Amino acid sequence: MNEIIFNGIKNFEEKKDFEKYYDELWNMTPHFYFNWPTQEEINKKREQFSVIYNSDKYFENEKWSYLPGNDHYEISTLGRVKYDGTFITQTDPYNDGYLVLVQPKDFPEINTSTNVYTFVAKTFLGKRDGDGLHVHHLDNNGFDCSVSNLVLLTPEQHRAVHRNRKLNSKQLEDFLRPQRRYSEDKIKLHLTNYKINKGITDCGKWSNGKFYSHILPDELMNFIDVSYKEEFQELYKKLTPHIHQYFSHLTSSQALCFNLFYPLVLEKRLNILDSKCSETSNEEFEYVDSDSFEDIKSEKEKTNFDFFFNSNNKKYFFEVKYTEETFGYVSYVESGDKHDEKYNSYYKKQLAEIISSDNEVTKKEFFDNYQLWRNICHVYDYKTNIVNEVYFVCLKDRKDLEQDVKDAIKKCKSSYKKHIHFLGIEKIVKDALLVENEKFHNHYLEFFEKYLDY
């Protein structure tokens, strides 16, 4: 049905397409208070459609296709499912009107937690794990998971369709305008709920002696352990001297960094970060470049990078931020103190090489964005005359940090600009989820749920 009305559109990521068909989408969707189905009507639909989704007969014009990435499952355009050629019964165990697969004795590995409409959307509509799109039933009938009753919408579009009052064109434009999704409080609330959903009800103590819901108890490590539990435990032992004081905070950028990059190391998938990377590389967390321009005796005084690897004779430096307000800064520098000495001895020379002649980075500007500029200074290795890669890895919603990086890049010479990057965490996870490796895939699904599904 929707193929006719919407001219074959399977998702409405294009804003103009959604605005064009918004009225039709809204009119087809039941709304609370005036045309929402009663429980009796829901039960009737369950009975009516069960003769289709729980039938082992073949229907005219029904098409079947394998679930992308898992050819054990066959999915039909009518929303039926087979596993290794056997029809699988469906039910709504929570009486919520949305179908899942029933666990058969012969196939204990059957996925009984994913909604059937998700299987259909992945097979026929192009939905991908982590893409953020919602699957919308056009008539709000969860028992009809046929392709003709499903469409992919962005979260904002989905909310607009389910609003009790239809929006006019101006209201719709305002409603769909990109909003600042990010806030630290919102993420802390999400992480608290994530922790509770994992069965962890105890809270951890902060340095002020108070307990907070987004902090883990001391005995729990802040790792995603669905696929690489033993490997992460070994990593923790190795890095114990470098573990931050606030590692138990679910907002810890250090823990996020380990969870984000370590599976890439284990599975030799650093090419997700740069397609030119070779499989052979020297990876390190909490890395200090002992051979850099910072010829400082004390390792603690040198730039520390959250993640690093060396590939094809080029160095890759990574700085990761999650909920921190800014890149690190030095509030006040006295003439002759250690910061002033390091600036005059090391950073000033590097900046002169990197910054274009028609721009300037003053000492104050350098220290106002101390961590940002220190990292950027490593883009050029004067000893080998090699240009390295410097990455600032943040949530895509951190437009404030992205702008800081963009403003810095504008001041650099053209030969260095393309080697300084703002990289969204979501981009890394999205690319990782495309890899056909079950352990790897499951890890990044859990990563998305933990860190990004706020």
N, C-alpha and C positions, 0 to 999 in steps of 0.2 A: 504493500500500500504506500509506504513512504517513498519508495523508488519512483512512483508516478508523481506524487505530490511535490517531492523535492528534487526531481530530475536526477535521481541516482546518487544524491549526496549522502555519504555514509557518516560524515562528521562535519561539524560546523566550526572548525578552527578559524576559518575565514570569517571575519566579523561581518562583512557585507552579506554573505550567504545567510547567516543567522538572522540579521535584521530583516532580510527579505521575506523569510518564512516564519518569523516569530509569531505572527498572529495565528497561523495554521497550527504551529506547535502548541501554542497556549490553548487554543480551542479544543484540541484533541486530548488534552491532559485534564483528568478530573481534579477538582480543587476542594479543599475543606469548606465546610459550612453550606455549600449549595449543590454539589454534585458528586461528593465523595461516596464511594460504594459502601454499603452497609456490610456487616459481617455475613448476613444471609446471602448477599450478592457475591461476596468473595468466595463463600463455600460453594455456591452454584458454579462459579467460574472454575474452581478447582476440579469439580466433578466433570464439567464440560470439557476441559482441556486435558484431563488425565487420559482420556481415550486416545489422545494423540501422543503426548510425551511419554506415556508408559506402555505404548503399543509396540509389539515386535513385528507389525505388518509394514509393508512398504506403501507409501503414498505417492500418488501421481504428482509429477513435477518437483518432488523432493530431491535435493542434491546433497551429496555427502563430501566431506573433505577432512583430511587429517589435521589435527590440532598442530599449529606451527611449533616445531621443536620437540614434538612428542607423538610419534606415529602409533602409539598404543591406542590413543583416543581418536575416534571418528565422530565428527559433529555434523548434524544435518541442518539444513536451512529452516527446518521446522522446530529446531531446538531439542532434537533427540540426540542421545549419546550412546555410542558403542565402545567397548573396551576389548581389544584383541578379537573383534568380530562379534562380541556378545552384547546384546542390548542391556543397558543399565537402568534400573528403576530410579525414578526421581520422587522427591517428597519435599515438603516445607516443614522441617522438624520443629521450628519455633512458632509455627502458625502465623508467620509474618507475610505470607503470600509470595515468598521468593524461594525458588527451587534449588536444591542441591542433590547430589547423587547419593543413593543408598549404598551402604557397604555390603557387597556380596561376599559370601564365604570363599568363593573361588579366587577372588581378587582382593586380598587384604590391602594392597598398595593403592587402591582407588582413592582419588582425592575427593573427600566428602565435605570439605570446608569451603571450596570455591563455588560461588553461585554459577548455575548453568548459563545464565546470560553472559557471564564473563567468558566462558568457553566459546560461545557463539560469536561474541564480539571480537575475540582474538582470531578466530578462524575466518570470519567473513567481513569484518569491518576494519581490520587493521589495528585493533587495540594492542598496546604493548604494556608490559609491566613498567610502572614508574612514569608513564606519560602524563599522568594527572587528569586524564579525561574520564568523565562519568558515562556510564551506560544508562540511557534513558529509555524506559518503556513508553511508547507513544500514548497508549491508552491506560497506562499505569496498571496493567494487568500482568503481574509477575509470573502467572502461569502460562503466558504466551511468550515464549522466548524465541519465536521465529524471527528471522532476519528482518522481515517486513515490519516488525513491531519494535525494532531497536534502532537507536541512533546514538552517536557519540557526541557529547557536549562538554564544553569546559565547565568548571565548577560555577562560574558566574552565570553562564547561559542556563545551566540546570536550575539554579535558584530563580532566575527570571521566569522560566517556564512554570515553576511550581508556585510562584507568588499567587495569592488569592485574587489580586487585582491586576488586570492586564496593564502593561505600561504603554504610554504613547511613545512616539518616535524619539522625542527629546528625553523623556525619562529613561528610555531604554539605552540611549547613548550614554547618559550619565551613569546608569547602573553598570554598564559593561566597561566603563573606563577603568584602565588598570589602576589597582589600588596598592597601597603599601602593605603587602601581606605580612611582612616581617615585623616582629616585635619580640624583645627578649622575654617579656612576661608571657606572651603567647607560647613561645617555645618551651619555657619552663613548665607551663601547665600541661602542654602536650607530653613532655618527657615524664612528668609525674604520672600522668595517665598510662603512659607506656610501661613504666615501672610497675604500677599496680596491676596492669593486665598480665604482666609476667609473673604475678603471684608474690611480688616483693612489696610488703606493706610497711616494713621498718624504714626509718629515715636515718640519714647520716648527719653527723655533727660538723658544723663549720668551725672555723678558728675562733669565732666569737662565743663558742660554747652552746649556741642554739642549734636545734635540729631543723632541717629543711627537707621538704618532700622531694625536691629534685636532686638530692644528694644520696648516694648509695651508702649503706653500712660499710664499715671498714673492711669486713671480711669478703666483700664482693668486688670482683674486678670489672672494670668498665669496658668489657669486650663483648663483641657479638660472637657467640660461641656455637652457632648452629652448624657450622661446617669445619672450622679450623680451631677448635678449642685447645687442643694440645699445642699447636703451633703458637697460638697467642700466649699461652702460659710460658712457653720457652722464651718468647720475645720479652715478656714482662720481667723474667728473671735476668735476662741479658741487660735490660735497660733500667733496672731498679735504681741505680745511682742517679739517673736522669729523670725519673718520674716526678712530675710537678706536684706541688703541695695539694692542689685542688683536682687531682686526677679522678677522684671519686665523684666529682660533680658530673652529672649527666651532660652538662653544657661544656665540659672540658674539650678544648680544641685539640689538645694532645691526644686524648683518647679517640676523638673523631679521626684524627690524622692516621693513627695506627689502624683503625677499623676501615678506613678508606683505602689506604695504599698497600697494606701488607698482603692481602690476597693477590694484588697485581704482581707483587714480588714472588709469592709462592707459586703462582701459575704462569710466571714469565709472560705477563700481559702488559708490560710497560708501554707497548706500542699503542695502547688505548690513550696514553697521554701524548705521545708523539709517534706518528706512523713510521718515522725514520729510525726509531730506536731498534737496536739489535737485541737478541735474547741475552747476550753476555753484557752484564753491567755490574757495577759495584754499588749496592744500595745501602743506605744508612739512614736511621732516624736520629734526630738530635745531633746533626752533623756540624762539625766545625772544619772549615777548609784550612788545613795546616800549611798549605802551599800557596796561599792567596797573597794579595797585596798587603793584607793586614799582618805585617811582620811584628806581631806583638808576642812577647814571651808568655804572658798568661793566657791560657786557652779561654778562660772565663770572660776575657775582655774582647774576644773576637766575635764575629757574627755567628749566631747559632741558627741553623736551618731545621725546620720541622722534618723535612724529608729531602733526600738527595740521591741521585744516581749519576753514574758516569757511563756514557754510551757513545761509541764511535769517536772517542777522543774529545768528547764535549761533555761539559758538566751541566747538570740540571738541578736548580735550586728551587725549593718550594717553601712558601710561608702559608700557613693555614689559619684562617679565622672563622669562628662560628658565631658567637654572640658578643665578642669584645666590641666595645664602642668605637675604638679607633685602632690604627696601627700605632705601635709604641712611640712615645715621644720623650724628650728630655725637657722638663719645664724651665730650667734655668741653668745656664752654663757660665761659670766664672772664668775669666782669663787665667790660663795657667793650670786649671784643674785637669783631671785625666781625660774628660770628654773633649776639652779644648785642644789638648795635646794630640789626641787621636785624630781629631778633625784636621789639624794643621799638618800632621805627619803622614796621614794615609788617605783620608777621604777627599780632601781638597784636590789632590792630584788626580784622583779617579774621576771626580766630577768634571774637572777640566777636560778630560778625555771624552766623557760621555755626553755632556751637555752641549747643545748646538751654540754656535757663536752669537746668535741673536737672542739668546735666552740667558738667564742667570738663576742660580740657586744660592741664595744668601745663607750665611751661617745659621741665622735664625730659622729660615725655612727648612734647612736641613734638619735641625734639631726638633722643629715642630712636627716633622714627619720622619723622625729618626730611623725607625725600623724600616720604613718604606725605602728611604734613600740608601741606607746601609746595604739592603738586599740588592737594589738596582746596581749599586757599585760593582757587584760581582758579575755583571753581564759581560765584562771585558777582563780577560786575563793578559796583563801586559807582558808576563814572562814568556808566554807561548804565542802571543798575538792571536788567540782564539776567542771568538765570541760565544759566550755560553747562553743558556736559557734560564730566565728567572720567572717564576710563576707565583702569583698571589691567588690562592684558592679560597673562595668564599661562597656563601649562598648567592644564588642569582638575584635574590631580593635585596641584597646589600648594595643598593645603588649608591649609598654614601661612600662605601669603600671602593667601589668600582670607579666612581668619579675621581677619587684621590689618585688611583692608579693611572687613569686616563690623563689627568692633568700633569702627572709626572712624565708620562711617555711623551707628551707634546713638547716637553722641553729637551728631549734627547735628540741626538743626531739621528738622521734617517737610517744609518747603518745599524743602529741598535734598537730602534723602535719595535721592529717585528720580533724581537727576541725577548721582549718583556710582555707578560701575558696576565690578563685577569681571566681566571678559569672558574666557571661555576661548578660547585660540587655536584649539582644535578646532572650536568653534562657527563661527568665521569661515570656516575651511577647508571645513567641511561645507556651509555655505550657498553658498560660492563654487563648489563642485563641482556644485551644482544648476543653475548657469547654463549655457545652451546656447550655448557659445562655445568652439570647439575649442582655440584658443591658450590662453585663460584656463583651461579645464578641465585641459589638460596641465600647465600651470604648477603648479596646486594639487595635482594628483596627485603631482608630483615633490616639492612642499613637504611633503606628507604623508609620503612615503617618507623624506625627509631628516630632518625634525624630529620627527615624531610617531609613527612606526612602531617605537618602541622597546619 
